Amino acid sequence: MKYAANLITLARIVLAVVLLLLPPLGLAFILVYLICGLSDVLDGYIARKTKTESALGSRMDSVADFIFMMSVLIVIYPIIKPSLGILLWISGIALIRFVAVGVVWVKFGTPAMLHTLANKATGILFFLLPLSLALVSPTVPVLVLCIAATLSAVEELAIDILSASFQPDIGSIFSRNQAIIN
């Protein structure tokens, strides 16, 4: 039970790669996709309930999220056919995120991303994107996701720059328990 949460996270990494091998938005893809989403919720829940939260688990979760996100982007790219403007926007978001990881690495000696409420909300919107493609044109969901991702990336970078200590599970830049410039 000690490693259950980390094993679930590891399974998400493997399944995220499997998504690349499945027909886009087919039944097998949707099932594996939903399992990945469920595992993202379960690993943290199990770690908290079993009191097995760890820095390794937090880093693994960030890696799993990144691999899952990249796999999904590769699969749905031909479906959403983003414009040059959207591609540049996404590139800007990615740049902000990489800078944020770099700031954490330089300041605190570990490359990591924060689990803020805005990042979690963006993750939910990202998770819903492929599922929404069966219902609506990709334009609106992509725009909403880009706006949310921009706001969460800028907030994360600001927290990273202003924080006096590394707190990966900080709620937001407005959290009372944060260690922003003491």
Secondary structure, 3 states (H helix, E strand, C coil): CCCHHHHHHHHHHHHHHHHHHCCCCCHHHHHHHHHHHHHHHHHHHHHHHCCCCCHHHHHHHHHHHHHHHHHHHHHHHHHHCCCHHHHHHHHHHHHHHHHHHHHHHHHHCCCCCCCCHHHHHHHHHHHHHHHHCCCCCCHHHHHHHHHHHHHHHHHHHHHHHHECCCCCCCCCCCCCCCCECC
